[in-house]
Amino acid sequence: MAKRQWVRVKVLSKGDKAAIATTCERFIAEVLIPRFLPEIRPTEFNYPVAITGKWRGDKYSFIQRYRSGFADNTGEEFDAAFARLDHVGGDRFDLMWHRHTGQWWCFQAGVPLAEALRLMETEGLVQPV
């Protein structure tokens, strides 16, 4: 059995988080929204109305907001995360994808922010649906 080994990770400062959030918000506005949500198309089912991002601790989640078109709850909205960046140290992140089971799985481990965003642009598993 392998012996456990502890690794110390530098916690992100507020300034680091703000810089990363600015980069991710620019990516959302310039890449994700024009490509995956150029216009809002109401349907009789749930349909996407926005793509946003948000920090939760040292994890930055990419979130798609949906609005219900069903007759019994028309107009109600909910969020569904589709990708997440988990900070692992320095400028390195684990790019995670959200399974239909509600679990997060690692898509690519220990990549720089720019590479993680490039992967989100090209790999369907970590893109909004």
N, C-alpha and C positions, 0 to 999 in steps of 0.2 A: 504494500500500500504506500502510495506517495505521501511524503511529509508535506504538511501545509506550509506555505510560505506567504508572509504578509508583504504587501507592496504599498508604499506610501505614495499617494497621489496628491499633487498640489491642487487645492480647491480653487475654482475660478473666482476672481474678484468681480466686483460689480462692473468695473470698466471692461474687463475681458468679456463678460456676458453681454454688455451693451454692444461691443464691437462685433461679436459673433451674431447677435440678434440683428444688427444692421445689415450684415452680409446676407444672412438668411432671408430677411424681409425683402432685400433687393432681388435675390434669387426668386422668391415667390412672385414678386411683381413683374419681373422681366422675363421669367421662363415658365413657371408653372401656370400662372393665371392665363397668359395668352395662349398657351398650348392646350391646357386641359379645361379651362373655363372662360372661353372668349366671350360668351354671353350666357345669361341665365335663361334656361328653357323650362318653364313650368310644365309638369306632367301630372297625371293622376296618381303617381306614386311618389316616393321620396326623390328629390332632385337636388343637386349641389348648387349652393348659392355663394360660397366664398371659400378661399383657401387662406389660412393664417398659420402663425407659429407662436409657440409659447414655451417659456422656461418652466420646468418643474424640477427644482433642485439643480443638479448638474446635467440634466437631460433636456434637450430642446426638441419639442414635438412639432411635427408638421401636421396640421389639422384641416380636415375638410368639413365645412358646415353644410348641413342638409336642411331642407324645408319639406314638410309633409304636404302632399297633395291629396291624401286620402280624405274622403268626405267626413269621417268622424273626428279628425283632428287637423283640418286644413290650417296651414300657416304655422304650426308648431315647428320649432327648429331644434336640432341636436348636432353635436360634434362627433366626428369619428377620426381618430388619428390614423395616419397611414404610414408614417416613417418617423424615426427618432434618431437623434444624435446623442450618444452617451459619451460624455467626456471621460477619457482614460488617462490624460496627462499631457501637458504641453499643448501642442496643436494637433493632438491625435484624438480621434473619435471612433467609436464603434457605430457603424451605420446599421440600424435595426429596422426590421419590417414587422408589420402587425398582421398576425394570422387571423383567420376567420374564427378561431377558437378563443381569441382574446389574449393570446400569449404573444410576447415579443421575442423574435429570433434574430440572431446576428447575421446580417447579410455580408458585411465586410468589417474586419477587425483592425483597429489601430491605423486608420487612414487620416491624412490631413484634411482640414475643412474643405479646401478647394477640390480635392479628389472625391470626397463624400458628395458634394453638390454635383460634380460631374457624373458620378454614378447615378444619382437621383434623376438626372436629365436623360440618361441613356438606358437604364435598367427598369423594366416594367414592374418588377416586384416591389419597388420602393416609390412608385408613382401613385397619384390619386386615381381612383376609378371613375 
